[in-house]
Amino acid sequence: MRIVFLLSRADEPGDVPRAVLTRASHLAARHGVEVVSVFRTRDRPHTAPGPGVALRHLVDRTGPVPVPLRPTALTDRARQQLAVVPSALVDPALEPESDALTDTELALALRTLDTDVLVTASPALLRAAADHAPAGAVRIHESPWAGEGEPPPGTGECDAVVVRTEGARRRLAAALGAAARGPSAPTTAAIPYPAPRGFRPRSSRTARTAVLAGPPARADHALAAFAAAAPSPAGSGWRLRVLGDGPEPPRLRRRVAELGLYERVELLGPSPHMAAEWAKASFAVLPSGSAGVLEAYAAGVPAVAYDEGGGAADVVRDGVDGLLVPPDDVDALAGAMARLMAADAELLHRLGAHALAGAARFAPEGVTRAWEKLCAELVAARAPARQAAEPGRRRAAGAARVGVPPR
């Protein structure tokens, strides 16, 4: 099979780029795989693509003016003019950096793809894929949606929608309503992000360090809970390290000062060496989302999280490899943190050992097999449409090679 993954920014750190590039690397052992990133944002990607994975960017945004990364007759002035025209393909609320120049490159790239399967990994790209993906190609959307609000527009128009957990899949099927039970409804599947592969340094869980990682939307909760737990005898000597892109650093710094935590909280920003950071941690604090939980588990680090759909609760097993508390209950969050700070550390080590063992639930091999099975079934079902579209697809691919939009 030929499989293309399409996302907005493959170069950045974060769960989505890492998961897409990791999965692409595993699939490339048996299939033709390409990752298409709408924007190039760094000189080199944060997560390097593996052998056999072609990584292609459409628009270079590393300089002051966006530049198409294909041969083009557009002048600098024309590019500048297009770059200030709002996008007609992408909702600016989902992707504010899209513009008419991005539309041109994205539409051309989609129309000229030579692929059996197109996987969109960003809600912002759903509409563009629906309008311009090659006829006969299977469209799969890998959705970060986990149960809050309505699914992004266009979700129900795909051949399949993949979410991370079975709980999220059930919520998605319910949200799609009657359409999810109709004959043309998308297939819904639960396939998790893969756990990190290869050697990962392990935590001894002896350092008195808790880590809050990822985009911590409720970092204030973690700070307040730590402030409540730290003064106890068990909390003596413990520190909280905050890593990743989150709310405005000045606001967090002010909050740290208000809580009197100057010497016990470190606001470190994103780190390119999260494997080493997790090896220094004893437990993770995840008040919002599930970013970082698999990396923490791969290091043998248990998690404290809110028990809510779409967050770490879809991964954390309460009392087995972490502790879950009621959503937005800062006092309960503080109590769970205090339990893991206990001097005897029995609970901490037991949960950490189970976290390490439980990471096998997300082994890349199993994740890859699930993706292969889903893609193969959908491609087989679309074979007649694929054959009918073959002549047009070949003309489009040929046009792309000479840099001319197909007619």
matplotlib code that plots the C-alpha trace (Angstrom):
import matplotlib.pyplot as plt

x = [0.0, 0.9, 0.1, 0.4, 0.2, -0.8, -0.3, 0.3, 3.7, 5.9, 8.9, 7.6, 7.8, 4.6, 2.6, 1.1, 4.3, 6.1, 3.3, 2.9, 6.6, 7.0, 4.1, 5.3, 8.7, 7.1, 4.8, 7.6, 9.1, 6.3, 4.6, 5.4, 5.0, 5.2, 4.7, 3.5, 3.9, 2.1, 4.6, 8.4, 9.1, 12.6, 15.8, 15.5, 12.5, 12.4, 11.6, 13.7, 11.8, 13.0, 14.5, 12.1, 9.9, 9.8, 9.2, 8.0, 7.1, 4.9, 5.6, 8.8, 8.0, 11.5, 12.2, 10.4, 8.3, 6.6, 8.2, 6.7, 9.0, 8.5, 9.6, 7.2, 7.0, 5.6, 7.6, 8.4, 5.7, 3.1, 4.0, 3.7, 0.3, -1.0, 0.3, -2.0, -5.1, -7.2, -7.3, -10.5, -9.6, -8.6, -10.6, -8.4, -9.6, -7.9, -4.9, -4.3, -1.1, -2.9, -3.4, -4.0, -0.4, -0.9, -4.2, -2.5, 0.3, -2.0, -4.6, -2.0, -0.2, -3.5, -4.7, -1.4, -0.9, -0.2, -1.6, -4.0, -4.6, -4.5, -4.4, -5.1, -3.6, -5.0, -8.6, -7.6, -6.9, -10.2, -11.9, -9.0, -8.7, -12.4, -12.3, -9.0, -7.9, -7.5, -10.5, -10.4, -8.0, -9.2, -9.5, -8.7, -8.8, -6.7, -8.6, -7.4, -11.1, -11.8, -15.4, -15.6, -18.0, -18.8, -16.3, -14.7, -16.7, -16.0, -15.2, -18.2, -17.3, -14.2, -14.0, -12.7, -11.9, -9.2, -9.1, -6.7, -8.8, -11.9, -13.6, -13.0, -14.3, -17.6, -18.0, -17.3, -19.8, -22.4, -21.5, -21.9, -25.3, -27.5, -24.8, -22.5, -25.0, -25.8, -24.4, -22.1, -21.0, -17.3, -15.6, -14.6, -11.5, -9.5, -5.7, -3.4, -0.3, 2.7, 4.9, 8.5, 10.6, 14.1, 16.2, 14.7, 16.4, 14.5, 13.6, 14.8, 11.9, 14.2, 14.5, 12.0, 10.8, 7.4, 7.1, 4.3, 4.9, 3.1, 0.8, -0.4, -3.8, -4.4, -1.0, -2.5, -4.2, -0.9, 0.8, -2.0, -2.0, 1.7, 1.6, -0.9, 1.0, 4.6, 4.4, 3.4, 6.2, 6.0, 6.5, 9.7, 12.4, 10.1, 10.3, 7.9, 9.4, 7.1, 8.2, 6.6, 4.6, 1.8, 0.2, 2.1, 5.4, 5.0, 1.6, 2.9, 5.9, 3.6, 1.5, 4.6, 5.5, 2.0, 2.2, 5.7, 7.2, 10.2, 12.7, 10.6, 9.1, 11.1, 9.5, 11.7, 9.8, 10.0, 12.9, 14.3, 15.5, 12.3, 13.5, 16.2, 13.8, 11.4, 14.3, 14.8, 11.2, 9.4, 5.8, 4.0, 1.2, -1.3, -4.2, -5.2, -4.8, -2.6, 0.5, 3.6, 1.9, 3.4, 6.9, 6.5, 5.3, 8.2, 10.5, 8.6, 7.0, 3.4, 0.9, -1.6, -4.4, -8.0, -10.5, -12.1, -12.7, -10.1, -7.4, -4.8, -7.7, -8.1, -4.6, -4.0, -5.5, -6.4, -4.5, -2.6, -0.2, -1.4, -3.9, -7.1, -9.0, -12.3, -12.0, -11.1, -10.8, -7.5, -7.7, -8.0, -5.1, -3.0, -4.0, -2.9, 0.4, 0.9, 0.3, 3.1, 5.4, 5.1, 8.4, 8.1, 7.5, 5.8, 2.9, 5.1, 7.3, 4.4, 2.6, 5.8, 6.6, 3.1, 3.4, 6.6, 5.0, 1.8, 3.6, 3.6, -0.1, 1.0, 3.9, 4.6, 4.3, 0.7, -0.2, 1.3, -0.7, -3.9, -3.2, -2.3, -5.5, -7.7, -6.0, -6.1, -9.8, -10.7, -8.6, -10.1, -13.6, -12.7, -10.9, -13.6, -13.5, -9.7, -9.6, -12.0, -10.0, -6.6, -6.2, -7.0, -4.7, -1.8, -2.3, -2.4, 0.8, 2.5, 1.4, 2.9, 6.3, 6.5, 5.0, 1.8, -1.7, -3.7, -6.7]
y = [0.0, 3.6, 5.7, 9.5, 11.2, 14.9, 17.3, 21.0, 20.9, 17.8, 19.6, 20.6, 18.7, 17.3, 14.1, 14.4, 14.9, 12.3, 9.7, 10.3, 10.0, 7.0, 5.2, 6.1, 4.6, 1.3, 1.2, 2.0, -1.5, -3.0, -0.1, 3.1, 5.9, 9.7, 12.4, 15.7, 18.7, 21.9, 24.1, 23.8, 25.5, 24.3, 23.6, 20.0, 18.2, 17.7, 14.0, 12.6, 10.4, 6.8, 5.0, 4.7, 7.6, 10.5, 13.8, 16.6, 20.2, 22.5, 26.1, 27.2, 29.5, 29.6, 33.0, 36.4, 35.6, 32.2, 30.4, 27.5, 24.5, 23.5, 25.0, 27.9, 31.0, 33.1, 36.3, 37.6, 40.2, 37.6, 35.5, 38.4, 39.3, 35.8, 35.5, 38.3, 36.9, 34.8, 31.1, 29.7, 26.1, 26.2, 27.7, 30.4, 29.4, 26.0, 27.2, 31.0, 30.8, 29.5, 31.9, 31.9, 30.9, 27.9, 27.1, 27.0, 24.6, 22.4, 22.0, 21.2, 18.7, 16.9, 16.7, 15.2, 12.6, 9.1, 7.2, 4.5, 6.0, 9.6, 10.1, 13.6, 14.3, 17.8, 18.9, 22.0, 19.9, 18.0, 20.3, 20.6, 16.8, 16.4, 19.0, 18.0, 14.5, 12.2, 10.2, 6.6, 7.3, 6.2, 9.1, 8.5, 11.2, 10.6, 12.8, 14.3, 14.7, 12.8, 13.7, 17.4, 19.4, 18.5, 16.7, 19.1, 19.8, 17.2, 14.4, 12.3, 12.6, 10.5, 6.7, 6.2, 8.2, 7.0, 8.1, 7.1, 5.0, 2.8, 5.3, 8.1, 5.9, 5.2, 9.0, 9.7, 7.2, 8.7, 12.2, 11.3, 10.0, 8.5, 9.1, 6.7, 3.9, 4.5, 2.5, 5.4, 6.3, 6.4, 3.5, 4.4, 2.8, 3.0, 2.9, 4.4, 6.4, 4.1, 4.1, 5.1, 2.4, 1.3, 2.0, 4.5, 5.5, 4.3, 6.3, 5.0, 7.0, 8.1, 11.8, 14.0, 15.4, 15.6, 16.6, 18.4, 18.1, 18.9, 21.8, 22.1, 23.9, 23.6, 24.2, 26.5, 23.4, 21.5, 24.5, 24.9, 21.2, 21.1, 24.1, 22.2, 18.9, 20.2, 21.7, 18.3, 16.1, 13.8, 16.7, 17.9, 18.3, 17.7, 19.8, 20.4, 20.8, 22.2, 21.4, 22.2, 24.9, 26.2, 29.3, 32.6, 32.1, 35.5, 34.6, 31.2, 32.9, 35.3, 32.4, 30.6, 33.8, 34.1, 30.5, 31.1, 28.3, 30.2, 27.5, 24.5, 25.0, 25.2, 26.6, 25.1, 25.4, 22.7, 20.2, 18.3, 15.6, 14.4, 10.8, 12.1, 14.4, 11.5, 9.4, 12.1, 12.2, 10.1, 10.8, 12.8, 15.4, 15.5, 17.7, 18.2, 15.9, 12.9, 14.5, 12.8, 9.9, 7.2, 8.6, 8.7, 5.1, 4.0, 5.4, 3.6, 6.9, 6.7, 9.5, 11.5, 12.8, 14.0, 11.2, 12.7, 11.4, 12.5, 13.0, 10.7, 8.8, 7.0, 5.5, 5.6, 2.7, 4.0, 2.2, 0.1, 2.4, 5.8, 7.7, 9.3, 12.1, 13.9, 16.5, 20.0, 18.9, 20.5, 19.3, 15.7, 16.3, 17.5, 14.5, 12.1, 13.9, 13.7, 9.9, 9.5, 11.7, 9.4, 8.5, 4.7, 5.1, 1.7, 3.0, 5.1, 2.1, -0.3, 2.0, 2.8, -0.8, -1.4, 1.7, 0.3, -3.1, -1.5, 0.5, -2.8, -2.1, 0.6, -1.3, 0.0, -3.4, -3.8, -0.2, -0.8, -4.1, -2.2, 0.5, -2.0, -4.0, -0.9, 0.5, -2.9, -3.4, 0.2, -0.1, -3.4, -1.9, 1.1, -1.0, -0.4, 3.4, 3.3, 1.5, 3.9, 6.9, 5.5, 7.3, 10.7, 10.0, 9.2, 12.4, 14.4, 12.8, 13.5, 17.2, 17.5, 16.3, 19.3, 21.7, 22.4, 22.2, 19.4, 20.3]
z = [0.0, -0.5, 2.6, 3.0, 6.4, 6.2, 9.1, 9.7, 11.3, 11.3, 12.6, 16.0, 19.3, 20.6, 20.7, 17.2, 15.1, 17.2, 16.8, 13.1, 12.4, 14.6, 13.0, 9.5, 10.3, 11.3, 8.3, 5.9, 6.5, 4.4, 2.6, 0.7, 3.2, 2.9, 5.5, 4.1, 6.4, 5.3, 7.0, 7.4, 10.7, 11.6, 9.8, 11.0, 12.5, 16.3, 15.6, 12.7, 10.2, 10.1, 7.2, 4.2, 5.2, 2.8, 4.6, 2.3, 3.3, 1.2, 2.5, 4.3, 7.2, 8.7, 7.1, 7.1, 4.1, 3.3, 0.4, -1.6, -1.5, -5.1, -8.4, -9.0, -11.2, -8.4, -7.8, -4.3, -4.7, -5.7, -2.8, -0.4, -1.9, -1.5, 2.0, 3.2, 1.7, 4.2, 3.5, 1.9, 2.7, 6.3, 9.3, 10.7, 14.2, 13.7, 11.8, 11.9, 9.7, 6.7, 3.8, 0.0, -0.6, 1.6, -0.1, -3.5, -2.4, -0.3, -3.0, -5.6, -3.3, -2.5, -6.1, -7.3, -4.5, -5.7, -2.7, -1.6, 1.8, 3.0, 6.7, 8.0, 11.5, 12.0, 12.2, 10.2, 7.1, 7.0, 4.6, 2.2, 2.1, 1.4, -1.5, -3.1, -2.2, -5.3, -6.3, -5.1, -2.2, 1.2, 3.7, 7.3, 10.0, 13.1, 15.5, 18.8, 19.7, 22.9, 23.9, 24.7, 22.5, 18.9, 16.6, 14.1, 10.9, 8.3, 10.7, 9.6, 5.9, 6.1, 5.4, 8.9, 12.0, 14.4, 18.1, 20.8, 23.1, 23.2, 25.5, 23.0, 20.2, 22.0, 22.6, 19.0, 17.8, 20.1, 19.0, 15.3, 16.1, 13.4, 10.8, 12.7, 12.2, 8.5, 5.6, 4.5, 8.0, 8.7, 10.4, 14.0, 15.4, 18.6, 17.9, 20.6, 20.0, 20.1, 23.2, 22.6, 21.1, 21.9, 25.0, 27.4, 30.6, 33.6, 36.7, 40.0, 41.6, 44.4, 43.3, 45.1, 41.8, 40.2, 36.5, 34.7, 30.9, 27.6, 27.0, 30.7, 30.2, 33.9, 35.2, 37.9, 39.3, 39.5, 41.2, 43.8, 44.5, 44.9, 47.2, 49.4, 49.4, 49.7, 53.3, 54.8, 56.4, 53.4, 51.0, 52.5, 49.8, 46.8, 43.7, 40.8, 37.3, 34.6, 31.0, 27.7, 26.0, 28.3, 29.5, 29.5, 31.5, 33.2, 34.6, 35.9, 37.4, 39.2, 40.5, 41.7, 43.6, 45.1, 46.4, 47.9, 45.7, 44.4, 45.4, 44.8, 41.3, 38.0, 34.9, 32.2, 28.9, 26.2, 26.3, 23.4, 25.9, 27.5, 27.8, 30.2, 32.0, 32.7, 34.0, 36.7, 37.8, 40.4, 39.2, 36.6, 37.3, 34.4, 35.2, 31.5, 28.5, 28.2, 26.7, 28.0, 29.8, 27.5, 27.7, 31.5, 31.6, 29.4, 32.1, 34.9, 36.1, 37.4, 36.9, 38.9, 36.7, 36.6, 36.0, 32.8, 29.3, 26.8, 29.3, 30.9, 32.5, 29.1, 29.8, 33.5, 35.5, 39.0, 41.7, 39.2, 37.4, 38.6, 40.7, 39.4, 41.2, 40.3, 37.6, 38.8, 42.5, 43.4, 47.0, 45.8, 43.3, 46.3, 48.3, 45.5, 45.2, 48.9, 48.8, 46.3, 48.3, 51.3, 53.0, 52.6, 48.8, 48.7, 46.6, 44.4, 43.5, 43.0, 40.6, 38.8, 38.2, 36.8, 34.6, 33.1, 32.5, 31.2, 28.5, 26.5, 25.9, 23.5, 21.9, 18.3, 16.8, 17.9, 16.9, 13.5, 13.0, 13.9, 11.3, 8.6, 9.2, 9.1, 5.9, 4.1, 4.8, 3.7, 0.5, -0.4, 0.0, -2.2, -4.9, -7.7, -7.2, -7.1, -10.4, -12.0, -10.9, -11.9, -15.3, -13.7, -10.8, -13.1, -15.1, -11.9, -10.6, -14.0, -13.8, -10.3, -11.6, -13.9, -11.4, -13.3, -11.7, -13.3, -15.5]

ax = plt.figure().add_subplot(projection="3d")
ax.plot(x, y, z, "-o")
ax.set_aspect("equal")
plt.show()
